[in-house]
Amino acid sequence: NEIRMNDRRAKAVIGQGLIDGHDVVLAKPRTFMNNSGEGVEYLMARFGGRPSDLLIVYDDMALPTGRIRLRPAGRHAGHNGIRSIISAVQTEEFPRLRIGVGQPDQGASSIPHVLGKFSKEEEPLIAKAIQDASGAVLCMLDENIDIAMNRYNVVGNRPGN
């Protein structure tokens, strides 16, 4: 079943619904990445919950294109969006799902790399990453994050597999 992202707020576009019987709120930030914490603050104020109830999904140039990595907590590792969220919720203890977009070509800027389109060679890797990410989220909801990490951080999560 589909969750429509049609509730436009100042800090995020929101969709509410059920995934496998679990009440969820999906949110796409409307802030600059460096201010992602503002959207998370708004969501926490509106819907309640704890930082551990979040799942922050974001691209990561440190991972090869198409690789996903689910973690229950951690540092920002230089990612300014995660740094902003950590500052907003006052803890590093929230789950996150990183989706690898790889490094830009030698000497190329990271901004066009992250915001640009994927190459024809990368498209199947990203399609697989989206499938794996969706499976990891369902597993996390139905089981727990540890089982999802064991299943999706390794199995079926290698480019070309």
C-alpha positions in Angstrom: 0.0 0.0 0.0 1.1 3.5 -0.8 1.7 6.4 1.6 1.1 9.7 -0.1 3.5 12.5 0.6 1.0 15.3 0.4 1.1 17.2 3.7 3.4 20.2 2.9 4.8 21.9 5.9 7.5 24.6 6.2 10.2 22.1 7.3 9.1 18.9 5.6 6.7 17.2 3.3 4.9 14.5 5.3 3.0 11.3 4.6 1.3 9.2 7.3 0.1 5.6 7.0 0.7 2.0 7.8 3.5 -0.3 6.7 2.9 -3.9 7.6 0.5 -2.8 10.3 2.9 -0.2 11.8 2.0 3.4 12.1 4.6 5.4 10.3 5.3 9.0 9.3 7.5 9.5 6.2 9.1 12.9 5.9 11.2 14.5 3.2 13.0 17.6 4.4 12.4 21.0 2.8 15.4 22.6 4.5 19.0 22.7 3.2 20.8 19.5 4.1 23.0 21.4 6.7 19.7 22.3 8.5 18.2 18.8 8.6 17.8 19.0 12.3 15.2 21.7 12.0 12.9 19.2 10.2 13.5 16.5 12.7 12.8 18.9 15.6 9.5 19.8 13.9 8.6 16.1 13.5 9.5 15.2 17.1 7.4 18.1 18.4 4.4 17.2 16.2 4.4 13.5 16.5 6.3 12.8 19.7 8.5 9.9 20.2 12.2 9.4 21.0 15.3 9.8 18.8 15.5 6.0 18.8 12.1 5.9 17.0 13.6 7.8 14.0 15.2 6.2 10.9 17.2 8.8 9.0 17.9 7.7 5.4 20.6 9.6 3.5 23.1 9.3 0.7 26.8 8.7 1.6 29.8 9.2 -0.6 31.9 7.1 1.7 30.0 4.0 0.6 30.4 2.5 -2.9 27.4 3.2 -5.2 24.6 0.8 -4.3 25.8 -0.4 -1.0 23.6 0.2 2.1 24.5 0.3 5.7 22.0 0.3 8.6 23.2 1.3 12.0 21.4 1.9 15.4 23.6 5.0 16.3 26.8 6.7 15.5 28.8 9.8 14.9 28.2 12.2 12.0 31.4 11.2 10.2 31.6 14.7 8.7 28.1 14.6 7.2 26.6 18.0 8.0 23.0 16.8 7.8 23.6 14.2 10.4 25.6 16.7 12.5 22.5 19.0 12.4 20.2 16.2 13.5 22.5 15.1 16.3 22.6 18.8 17.5 18.8 19.0 17.3 18.0 15.7 19.2 21.0 16.1 21.5 22.1 12.5 21.0 23.9 10.2 18.5 21.5 7.4 19.5 19.1 7.2 16.5 19.0 4.7 13.7 20.2 5.6 10.3 20.3 4.0 6.9 23.1 5.1 4.6 22.8 4.6 0.8 26.1 4.7 -1.0 26.5 7.0 -4.0 30.3 6.6 -4.3 32.9 9.2 -4.9 32.9 11.9 -7.6 35.4 11.5 -10.4 39.0 12.7 -9.6 39.0 16.5 -9.3 35.2 16.8 -9.7 33.0 18.7 -7.2 30.9 16.7 -4.8 27.8 18.9 -5.2 27.0 17.9 -8.8 27.9 14.3 -8.0 25.4 14.1 -5.2 22.6 16.2 -6.8 23.2 14.9 -10.4 21.7 11.9 -12.2 23.2 8.4 -11.9 25.0 7.0 -14.9 23.5 4.1 -16.9 26.0 1.8 -15.1 25.0 3.1 -11.7 21.2 2.9 -12.2 20.9 -0.8 -11.6 23.0 -0.5 -8.5 20.8 2.2 -7.1 17.6 0.3 -8.0 19.0 -2.7 -6.0 20.0 -0.4 -3.1 16.4 1.0 -3.0 15.0 -2.6 -3.0 17.5 -3.6 -0.2 16.7 -0.4 1.8 13.0 -1.1 1.6 13.5 -4.7 2.7 15.8 -3.5 5.6 13.1 -1.0 6.8 10.4 -3.7 6.7 12.6 -6.1 8.5 13.4 -3.4 11.1 9.7 -2.8 11.6 8.6 -6.4 11.7 11.6 -7.9 13.6 14.2 -5.4 15.0 17.2 -3.4 13.8 19.8 -6.2 14.8 18.1 -8.7 12.5 17.8 -6.1 9.7 21.5 -5.2 10.0 22.6 -8.9 9.9 20.5 -9.5 6.9 20.9 -6.3 4.8 24.4 -5.0 5.8 25.9 -8.1 4.2 23.6 -10.4 2.2 22.5 -9.0 -1.2 24.3 -5.8 -0.5 27.3 -6.0 -2.7 27.4 -4.2 -6.0 26.7 -6.6 -8.8 24.8 -9.1 -6.6 
